[in-house]
Amino acid sequence: MQTKLSTKGQVVVPGPLRRRLGLEAGDSLEAKVEADRLVLIPKKKRLRKTRIIADPITGLPVLTAGPKSPRLTSAQVREILDEFP
């Protein structure tokens, strides 16, 4: 994906990349140069508190991390469930 540098030195991170990394407006990124490349590294965010709630429609238990949480992979869900008492 391509993006451009603005006259103010700003760079837009394309939407698909932001969604894949779970980046939101105001998130901090570390910028550094590696082998003549600009590398942006997202600062670690606090992990969202996940919990199991009853689905309001079915009444079945579902895993939730809140309405703005990033999508979880099956592996991440298994890891969370392994830690569940």
N, C-alpha and C positions, 0 to 999 in steps of 0.2 A: 504494500500500500504506500502511496505517496502522500506527502503533506508539504506545505510551504512554510517558510519562515516569514513572519510579518515584519513590517518596518520597525516594530517595537521589539523584535527578537522573540516573539511568541510563536509557539508551535502548537498546532491542534493535533491531538492524538485521535485517530479515526475511531468512530463509534464501535465498530466490531472489536477493536483491540481493547477499548475501555470496558466493554461488557465482558469480554473474555477474562480480563484481569480484575473485574469488580471495582473499577475506578469510578469515583464520583467527583463532582466539582469540589474544589477545596482540598483534595487529597494531596499529600506531600510526595514528591518524587526526588530521588537523589540523582544528580546529573554528573557524569564523569566521562572522560575520554579514555578509550581503550583501543590501541592500535589504529589511530586516526578515525575512530568511530565515536559518535556521541551515543552514550548509553544512558537511558533513563530507567531507574530502578524504583518501583513503588516502595514507600516506607511501609513496614509491617503495620497492619491495622490490628486493633484489638479484635479477637475472635468474637463473633456474635454469640450470644447465649442461645443455644438450641434447647428446645423442650418438646415434649410430646403433649399434644392437646387433642381434644375430641373434635372431629370434623363436624361443623355445624349442620351439615346436610345428612351425612350417613351415621354420625355418632361414633364412627370408628376412630381409633387412635391414629394421629398423623404427626409427623415430625415438622416443626416449624422453627425458623430463625428470624421471623418478622417479615413484613411486607416488602422491604427494600433489600432483602438479602440476595446474594448472588445464587445462581443455580448450583446445586450440588451434584457431583457425579455419584454413581453407584458406589464407588470405592470410598468416597467421603462419607456417604450415609452409613456404610458398613462400619467404618472407623468410629463414627459418632455412636452408633448402636452398641459397639463393643465396649464403649466407656459407660454406657447406661447401666445403672444398677439392676 
